[in-house]
Amino acid sequence: MDLGPHAGFIIAAYGIATAVVATLVTWVTADHFAQKRALADLDRRGITRRSAEPRPAQVKEPA
Amino acid sequence: MALIDLANPTRFVALVEGILPWLAAATLVAFAYGLHGTYLAPDDYQQGATVKIMFIHVPNAWLCMFVWGVMSAAALGTLVWRHPLADVAAKCAAPLGAAFTFLALVTGSLWGRPMWGTYWVWDARLTSVLVLFIMYLALIALWRTVDDPTRAGRAAAILTLVGAVNLPIIKFSVDWWNTLHQPASVFRMGGATVDRSMLIPLAVMALAFTLLFITLHLAAMRNEIMRRRVRTLMLTQAERA
């Protein structure tokens, strides 16, 4: 493939675009694992959302 | 699932987890097809192979405005309807929009140097896009400055709506002022002036970058919901202690 006399500019443009897209994907993926770790750590320490806590057993009142 | 159910962050995260792999696969396929078309596209009769920069410059230039449009819609969601996911959507779109604007500016400069003889001129199109990039950075800084996400969301929403004034300026700058940048050649009255052999790969690359934005945006929104969950749990724990 002959990119002509301005090949350097074309390669630089595609190279920078690839680097920026790769950085975005890495950042979002790494952030996901970081938040997952943080939530798992809180869960291990028993700190959970009220909706995630087990419901107390219902005691039936005698009629 | 009804649309209103998406207002519930837990249901939204479950939906995102389900569709993310499909979106990522569609993005990869679109990029593979688009890059193949870019490789096969003929050289321009005036610009030669340098025209290949167009296939990444134009989609990023479209996206930098599209993302601000998405953020403006989210800003209305925050200020008018107080939708619980609106400020999450706006916050997560800002870094992506900044990255696309950066790419539009850099690839434009790299295209301009061999074609215009200069990397940069202070003309209306280039300057208004640079202003957009600075506004993206200002929004990211604002989100990082204010601790409370709700307060930050409202301030950012106002700044976003004020910044939306720049969008028509960017779009019509090439018509209103005499600029070095060429006028619109795809979305214009009378149809596109780009040949089909270049227009099709350009459209596919635009679709690929748009799918990339949607995929990353949804993934970043899921992360932000998880981050807020962590923050709330830690605050609750601190209050109990």
Interface residues (C-beta under 8 A of the other chain):
Chain A: M1 D2 L3 G4 P5 H6 A7 F9 I10 A12 A13 Y14 I16 A17 V20 V21 T23 L24 V25 W27 V28 T29 D31 H32 Q35 K36 A38 L39 L42 I47 T48 R49
Chain B: Y39 D43 G48 A49 T50 K52 I53 I56 H57 N60 P95 L96 A99 F102 L103 V106 T107 L110 W111 R113 P114 L212 L216 A219 A220 R222 N223 M226 R227 R229 V230 T232 L233 M234 T236 Q237
